[in-house]
Amino acid sequence: MYIYIGASKVVRKKDVLAIFDLDTSTVSTHTRAYLNNAQARGKLITLGYDLPKSFVIMRDKTVYLSPLNTSTIVQK
């Protein structure tokens, strides 16, 4: 099964580790540090040009910033 995560990007459901809401999860310094580390490693990918609302962590440690809400991603 596949999941649409925004901006014409579709990923395999079994490769998704977690889906987080960007507004509520980035309150934690640990989450911000994780996203900064992913960006430094070149593993942070922004989908589209809209303001990101969620992020998706993949098994290969790639992190996608998605313009979709977490509830929209999970329902698809």
N, CA, C and O atoms as CSV, one atom per row, in Angstrom:
chain,resi,resn,atom,element,x,y,z
A,1,MET,N,N,0.841,-1.174,0.000
A,1,MET,CA,C,0.000,0.000,0.000
A,1,MET,C,C,0.893,1.247,0.000
A,1,MET,O,O,2.005,1.233,0.528
A,2,TYR,N,N,0.387,2.305,-0.595
A,2,TYR,CA,C,1.137,3.544,-0.727
A,2,TYR,C,C,0.412,4.697,-0.029
A,2,TYR,O,O,-0.807,4.677,0.141
A,3,ILE,N,N,1.193,5.695,0.366
A,3,ILE,CA,C,0.652,6.876,1.035
A,3,ILE,C,C,1.106,8.118,0.278
A,3,ILE,O,O,2.289,8.284,-0.019
A,4,TYR,N,N,0.150,8.982,-0.028
A,4,TYR,CA,C,0.457,10.269,-0.652
A,4,TYR,C,C,0.827,11.250,0.459
A,4,TYR,O,O,0.042,11.458,1.385
A,5,ILE,N,N,2.022,11.859,0.376
A,5,ILE,CA,C,2.460,12.779,1.436
A,5,ILE,C,C,2.592,14.223,0.948
A,5,ILE,O,O,3.087,15.081,1.679
A,6,GLY,N,N,2.160,14.490,-0.264
A,6,GLY,CA,C,2.147,15.858,-0.772
A,6,GLY,C,C,3.084,16.072,-1.936
A,6,GLY,O,O,4.072,15.356,-2.102
A,7,ALA,N,N,2.755,17.081,-2.751
A,7,ALA,CA,C,3.591,17.507,-3.881
A,7,ALA,C,C,3.986,16.345,-4.793
A,7,ALA,O,O,5.153,16.200,-5.155
A,8,SER,N,N,3.012,15.529,-5.156
A,8,SER,CA,C,3.209,14.394,-6.060
A,8,SER,C,C,4.151,13.324,-5.512
A,8,SER,O,O,4.685,12.525,-6.280
A,9,LYS,N,N,4.358,13.298,-4.221
A,9,LYS,CA,C,5.240,12.298,-3.608
A,9,LYS,C,C,4.403,11.200,-2.964
A,9,LYS,O,O,3.539,11.460,-2.126
A,10,VAL,N,N,4.680,9.975,-3.376
A,10,VAL,CA,C,4.006,8.797,-2.836
A,10,VAL,C,C,5.080,7.872,-2.277
A,10,VAL,O,O,6.097,7.632,-2.928
A,11,VAL,N,N,4.857,7.352,-1.069
A,11,VAL,CA,C,5.818,6.451,-0.437
A,11,VAL,C,C,5.112,5.165,-0.032
A,11,VAL,O,O,3.895,5.138,0.149
A,12,ARG,N,N,5.888,4.113,0.105
A,12,ARG,CA,C,5.316,2.842,0.559
A,12,ARG,C,C,5.002,2.937,2.044
A,12,ARG,O,O,5.814,3.428,2.828
A,13,LYS,N,N,3.835,2.471,2.424
A,13,LYS,CA,C,3.393,2.556,3.816
A,13,LYS,C,C,4.350,1.830,4.757
A,13,LYS,O,O,4.596,2.297,5.869
A,14,LYS,N,N,4.890,0.697,4.324
A,14,LYS,CA,C,5.781,-0.067,5.196
A,14,LYS,C,C,7.130,0.629,5.425
A,14,LYS,O,O,7.867,0.255,6.338
A,15,ASP,N,N,7.456,1.630,4.610
A,15,ASP,CA,C,8.699,2.371,4.779
A,15,ASP,C,C,8.558,3.583,5.699
A,15,ASP,O,O,9.554,4.220,6.043
A,16,VAL,N,N,7.326,3.906,6.098
A,16,VAL,CA,C,7.083,5.055,6.974
A,16,VAL,C,C,7.235,4.619,8.428
A,16,VAL,O,O,6.594,3.668,8.876
A,17,LEU,N,N,8.099,5.335,9.159
A,17,LEU,CA,C,8.261,5.058,10.586
A,17,LEU,C,C,7.294,5.882,11.423
A,17,LEU,O,O,6.696,5.370,12.370
A,18,ALA,N,N,7.137,7.170,11.074
A,18,ALA,CA,C,6.291,8.047,11.883
A,18,ALA,C,C,5.845,9.253,11.077
A,18,ALA,O,O,6.504,9.672,10.125
A,19,ILE,N,N,4.701,9.800,11.488
A,19,ILE,CA,C,4.167,11.033,10.909
A,19,ILE,C,C,3.860,11.966,12.073
A,19,ILE,O,O,3.113,11.604,12.982
A,20,PHE,N,N,4.436,13.166,12.049
A,20,PHE,CA,C,4.283,14.110,13.156
A,20,PHE,C,C,3.703,15.434,12.681
A,20,PHE,O,O,3.975,15.876,11.565
A,21,ASP,N,N,2.913,16.054,13.521
A,21,ASP,CA,C,2.417,17.401,13.289
A,21,ASP,C,C,3.554,18.372,13.595
A,21,ASP,O,O,4.147,18.307,14.672
A,22,LEU,N,N,3.856,19.248,12.686
A,22,LEU,CA,C,4.989,20.151,12.842
A,22,LEU,C,C,4.771,21.179,13.947
A,22,LEU,O,O,5.707,21.517,14.671
A,23,ASP,N,N,3.548,21.675,14.081
A,23,ASP,CA,C,3.267,22.697,15.097
A,23,ASP,C,C,3.419,22.176,16.517
A,23,ASP,O,O,4.016,22.845,17.362
A,24,THR,N,N,2.892,21.007,16.786
A,24,THR,CA,C,2.923,20.501,18.158
A,24,THR,C,C,4.225,19.804,18.525
A,24,THR,O,O,4.631,19.841,19.687
A,25,SER,N,N,4.876,19.182,17.580
A,25,SER,CA,C,6.080,18.413,17.903
A,25,SER,C,C,7.342,19.259,17.983
A,25,SER,O,O,8.285,18.882,18.677
A,26,THR,N,N,7.383,20.383,17.297
A,26,THR,CA,C,8.611,21.188,17.316
A,26,THR,C,C,8.721,22.062,18.558
A,26,THR,O,O,9.649,22.863,18.668
A,27,VAL,N,N,7.800,21.920,19.482
A,27,VAL,CA,C,7.922,22.592,20.771
A,27,VAL,C,C,9.114,22.005,21.526
A,27,VAL,O,O,9.804,22.716,22.256
A,28,SER,N,N,9.347,20.722,21.347
A,28,SER,CA,C,10.440,20.028,22.019
A,28,SER,C,C,11.786,20.369,21.372
A,28,SER,O,O,11.912,20.403,20.148
A,29,THR,N,N,12.766,20.613,22.203
A,29,THR,CA,C,14.117,20.889,21.694
A,29,THR,C,C,14.717,19.644,21.041
A,29,THR,O,O,15.540,19.757,20.133
A,30,HIS,N,N,14.310,18.459,21.499
A,30,HIS,CA,C,14.825,17.219,20.914
A,30,HIS,C,C,14.360,17.062,19.467
A,30,HIS,O,O,15.122,16.628,18.603
A,31,THR,N,N,13.113,17.417,19.216
A,31,THR,CA,C,12.586,17.326,17.852
A,31,THR,C,C,13.274,18.321,16.942
A,31,THR,O,O,13.640,17.984,15.816
A,32,ARG,N,N,13.453,19.536,17.412
A,32,ARG,CA,C,14.146,20.548,16.601
A,32,ARG,C,C,15.575,20.110,16.313
A,32,ARG,O,O,16.070,20.300,15.202
A,33,ALA,N,N,16.248,19.521,17.312
A,33,ALA,CA,C,17.611,19.031,17.112
A,33,ALA,C,C,17.633,17.897,16.089
A,33,ALA,O,O,18.548,17.819,15.269
A,34,TYR,N,N,16.636,17.022,16.132
A,34,TYR,CA,C,16.544,15.916,15.168
A,34,TYR,C,C,16.379,16.451,13.750
A,34,TYR,O,O,17.045,15.984,12.826
A,35,LEU,N,N,15.491,17.435,13.577
A,35,LEU,CA,C,15.279,18.012,12.249
A,35,LEU,C,C,16.513,18.766,11.761
A,35,LEU,O,O,16.844,18.702,10.578
A,36,ASN,N,N,17.191,19.474,12.647
A,36,ASN,CA,C,18.429,20.163,12.273
A,36,ASN,C,C,19.502,19.171,11.860
A,36,ASN,O,O,20.246,19.415,10.910
A,37,ASN,N,N,19.586,18.053,12.569
A,37,ASN,CA,C,20.560,17.010,12.239
A,37,ASN,C,C,20.245,16.392,10.876
A,37,ASN,O,O,21.145,16.153,10.071
A,38,ALA,N,N,18.963,16.137,10.626
A,38,ALA,CA,C,18.565,15.590,9.322
A,38,ALA,C,C,18.926,16.561,8.194
A,38,ALA,O,O,19.366,16.144,7.123
A,39,GLN,N,N,18.738,17.838,8.443
A,39,GLN,CA,C,19.092,18.841,7.434
A,39,GLN,C,C,20.599,18.872,7.206
A,39,GLN,O,O,21.051,18.971,6.065
A,40,ALA,N,N,21.375,18.789,8.272
A,40,ALA,CA,C,22.839,18.799,8.146
A,40,ALA,C,C,23.349,17.578,7.382
A,40,ALA,O,O,24.355,17.663,6.677
A,41,ARG,N,N,22.658,16.441,7.518
A,41,ARG,CA,C,23.041,15.215,6.809
A,41,ARG,C,C,22.505,15.167,5.388
A,41,ARG,O,O,22.807,14.236,4.641
A,42,GLY,N,N,21.707,16.172,5.004
A,42,GLY,CA,C,21.127,16.197,3.663
A,42,GLY,C,C,19.951,15.258,3.507
A,42,GLY,O,O,19.617,14.867,2.388
A,43,LYS,N,N,19.320,14.890,4.602
A,43,LYS,CA,C,18.197,13.952,4.581
A,43,LYS,C,C,16.850,14.626,4.794
A,43,LYS,O,O,15.836,13.937,4.908
A,44,LEU,N,N,16.811,15.953,4.852
A,44,LEU,CA,C,15.566,16.694,5.037
A,44,LEU,C,C,15.103,17.211,3.676
A,44,LEU,O,O,15.810,17.980,3.024
A,45,ILE,N,N,13.919,16.787,3.254
A,45,ILE,CA,C,13.391,17.147,1.940
A,45,ILE,C,C,12.062,17.864,2.117
A,45,ILE,O,O,11.133,17.332,2.725
A,46,THR,N,N,11.980,19.072,1.582
A,46,THR,CA,C,10.740,19.834,1.644
A,46,THR,C,C,9.916,19.553,0.402
A,46,THR,O,O,10.408,19.673,-0.720
A,47,LEU,N,N,8.669,19.180,0.601
A,47,LEU,CA,C,7.761,18.876,-0.511
A,47,LEU,C,C,6.918,20.106,-0.802
A,47,LEU,O,O,6.191,20.585,0.069
A,48,GLY,N,N,7.010,20.608,-1.997
A,48,GLY,CA,C,6.203,21.753,-2.400
A,48,GLY,C,C,6.738,23.071,-1.880
A,48,GLY,O,O,7.809,23.138,-1.277
A,49,TYR,N,N,5.962,24.124,-2.130
A,49,TYR,CA,C,6.367,25.475,-1.753
A,49,TYR,C,C,5.518,26.049,-0.635
A,49,TYR,O,O,5.802,27.137,-0.134
A,50,ASP,N,N,4.470,25.322,-0.236
A,50,ASP,CA,C,3.609,25.786,0.843
A,50,ASP,C,C,4.290,25.581,2.192
A,50,ASP,O,O,5.253,24.822,2.306
A,51,LEU,N,N,3.785,26.257,3.193
A,51,LEU,CA,C,4.287,26.124,4.548
A,51,LEU,C,C,4.090,24.684,5.029
A,51,LEU,O,O,2.974,24.168,4.964
A,52,PRO,N,N,5.148,24.025,5.511
A,52,PRO,CA,C,5.003,22.639,5.968
A,52,PRO,C,C,4.108,22.550,7.203
A,52,PRO,O,O,4.162,23.401,8.091
A,53,LYS,N,N,3.283,21.502,7.239
A,53,LYS,CA,C,2.388,21.277,8.372
A,53,LYS,C,C,2.723,19.998,9.124
A,53,LYS,O,O,2.298,19.817,10.266
A,54,SER,N,N,3.478,19.115,8.493
A,54,SER,CA,C,3.832,17.850,9.131
A,54,SER,C,C,5.169,17.371,8.593
A,54,SER,O,O,5.685,17.893,7.605
A,55,PHE,N,N,5.720,16.365,9.268
A,55,PHE,CA,C,6.912,15.726,8.717
A,55,PHE,C,C,6.779,14.222,8.862
A,55,PHE,O,O,6.185,13.706,9.809
A,56,VAL,N,N,7.361,13.538,7.878
A,56,VAL,CA,C,7.271,12.089,7.774
A,56,VAL,C,C,8.676,11.522,7.847
A,56,VAL,O,O,9.548,11.902,7.066
A,57,ILE,N,N,8.894,10.605,8.791
A,57,ILE,CA,C,10.196,9.964,8.946
A,57,ILE,C,C,10.135,8.589,8.294
A,57,ILE,O,O,9.240,7.789,8.565
A,58,MET,N,N,11.117,8.338,7.424
A,58,MET,CA,C,11.179,7.087,6.673
A,58,MET,C,C,12.208,6.140,7.290
A,58,MET,O,O,13.052,6.559,8.083
A,59,ARG,N,N,12.130,4.870,6.923
A,59,ARG,CA,C,13.071,3.866,7.428
A,59,ARG,C,C,14.527,4.189,7.081
A,59,ARG,O,O,15.431,3.888,7.861
A,60,ASP,N,N,14.752,4.789,5.935
A,60,ASP,CA,C,16.118,5.118,5.519
A,60,ASP,C,C,16.615,6.425,6.130
A,60,ASP,O,O,17.629,6.968,5.693
A,61,LYS,N,N,15.903,6.934,7.144
A,61,LYS,CA,C,16.237,8.153,7.897
A,61,LYS,C,C,15.981,9.439,7.113
A,61,LYS,O,O,16.370,10.518,7.559
A,62,THR,N,N,15.331,9.341,5.950
A,62,THR,CA,C,14.926,10.533,5.221
A,62,THR,C,C,13.721,11.144,5.923
A,62,THR,O,O,12.836,10.430,6.393
A,63,VAL,N,N,13.696,12.475,5.991
A,63,VAL,CA,C,12.590,13.192,6.616
A,63,VAL,C,C,11.974,14.103,5.557
A,63,VAL,O,O,12.664,14.934,4.967
A,64,TYR,N,N,10.675,13.944,5.323
A,64,TYR,CA,C,9.954,14.774,4.369
A,64,TYR,C,C,9.113,15.793,5.118
A,64,TYR,O,O,8.323,15.431,5.989
A,65,LEU,N,N,9.281,17.071,4.779
A,65,LEU,CA,C,8.414,18.122,5.292
A,65,LEU,C,C,7.244,18.233,4.329
A,65,LEU,O,O,7.426,18.538,3.150
A,66,SER,N,N,6.052,17.985,4.830
A,66,SER,CA,C,4.874,17.907,3.979
A,66,SER,C,C,3.933,19.086,4.205
A,66,SER,O,O,3.770,19.538,5.338
A,67,PRO,N,N,3.311,19.590,3.134
A,67,PRO,CA,C,2.329,20.661,3.283
A,67,PRO,C,C,0.959,20.153,3.740
A,67,PRO,O,O,0.040,20.948,3.938
A,68,LEU,N,N,0.816,18.832,3.908
A,68,LEU,CA,C,-0.447,18.242,4.330
A,68,LEU,C,C,-0.500,18.063,5.844
A,68,LEU,O,O,0.529,17.864,6.489
A,69,ASN,N,N,-1.710,18.135,6.407
A,69,ASN,CA,C,-1.906,17.834,7.822
A,69,ASN,C,C,-1.706,16.344,8.055
A,69,ASN,O,O,-1.865,15.541,7.135
A,70,THR,N,N,-1.360,15.978,9.273
A,70,THR,CA,C,-1.173,14.568,9.587
A,70,THR,C,C,-2.445,13.773,9.358
A,70,THR,O,O,-2.388,12.642,8.874
A,71,SER,N,N,-3.589,14.345,9.697
A,71,SER,CA,C,-4.857,13.620,9.508
A,71,SER,C,C,-5.142,13.373,8.031
A,71,SER,O,O,-5.733,12.351,7.683
A,72,THR,N,N,-4.740,14.275,7.172
A,72,THR,CA,C,-4.930,14.090,5.725
A,72,THR,C,C,-4.033,12.974,5.207
A,72,THR,O,O,-4.459,12.172,4.376
A,73,ILE,N,N,-2.813,12.916,5.683
A,73,ILE,CA,C,-1.879,11.882,5.241
A,73,ILE,C,C,-2.363,10.509,5.692
A,73,ILE,O,O,-2.337,9.559,4.910
A,74,VAL,N,N,-2.798,10.394,6.923
A,74,VAL,CA,C,-3.225,9.112,7.472
A,74,VAL,C,C,-4.497,8.619,6.791
A,74,VAL,O,O,-4.652,7.411,6.609
A,75,GLN,N,N,-5.400,9.498,6.413
A,75,GLN,CA,C,-6.653,9.106,5.779
A,75,GLN,C,C,-6.477,8.629,4.343
A,75,GLN,O,O,-7.298,7.860,3.844
A,76,LYS,N,N,-5.440,9.067,3.686
A,76,LYS,CA,C,-5.249,8.745,2.268
A,76,LYS,C,C,-4.929,7.286,2.070
A,76,LYS,O,O,-4.738,6.843,0.938
